[in-house]
Amino acid sequence: GRRDRLVDAGMYLVSFAIAAATLATTWELHPPWLRVVAIVVGMAAIVALRWRRTHPAAVGIGVAAVSTVIITASGANLVGTFNAAIRARGRDLAVVAGLMVAWSFTNPLLYPDKDYWQDVGASLLLTGVAIGWGLFVRARRELVRSMREQADRAGDEARAAERRRIAREMHDVLAHRI
């Protein structure tokens, strides 16, 4: 629907903005050939987000693995991790979380910017936010689904009770007339 298209556009935009910002800050660290690789891989990671709803584990694991060595995939990595926390099975989410921890420790080594531990802490915080927020969304969706099912069951029970009441009334009226 329209809401899904807006969410998709927002996630692509955020992923692209993070990729562009990380590329700009690490531009001088890349030799010319690696700049091209970083741009192509970053764009491929963003395009891979297209399948995040149908294949959340594959997208989450693939993008997380790539982003451990190519920093321009980091924005798509956060989106893929968030989505995996919402939709992936527990085992697959554990693999994504492990890759995110690896990402948190390897990127500051490959692309030194400031203090190593400060970068690791910020990356781990982003990882925790992406996974935590995704798990919150998952729990909320399950709660809403459960409440809808309960409401449907209550409506079915109320209709059945009303049918029984009407049947009893009709039986009493017919029995009285006969």
Secondary structure by P-SEA (a helix, b strand, c coil): caaaaaaaaaaaaaaaaaaaaaaaaacccccaaaaaaaaaaaaaaaaacccccccaaaaaaaaaaaacccccaaaaaaaaaaaaaacccaaaaaaaaaaaaaaacccccccccccaaaaaaaaaaaaaaaaaaaaaaaaaaaaaaaaaaaaaaaaaaaaaaaaaaaaaaaaaaaaaac
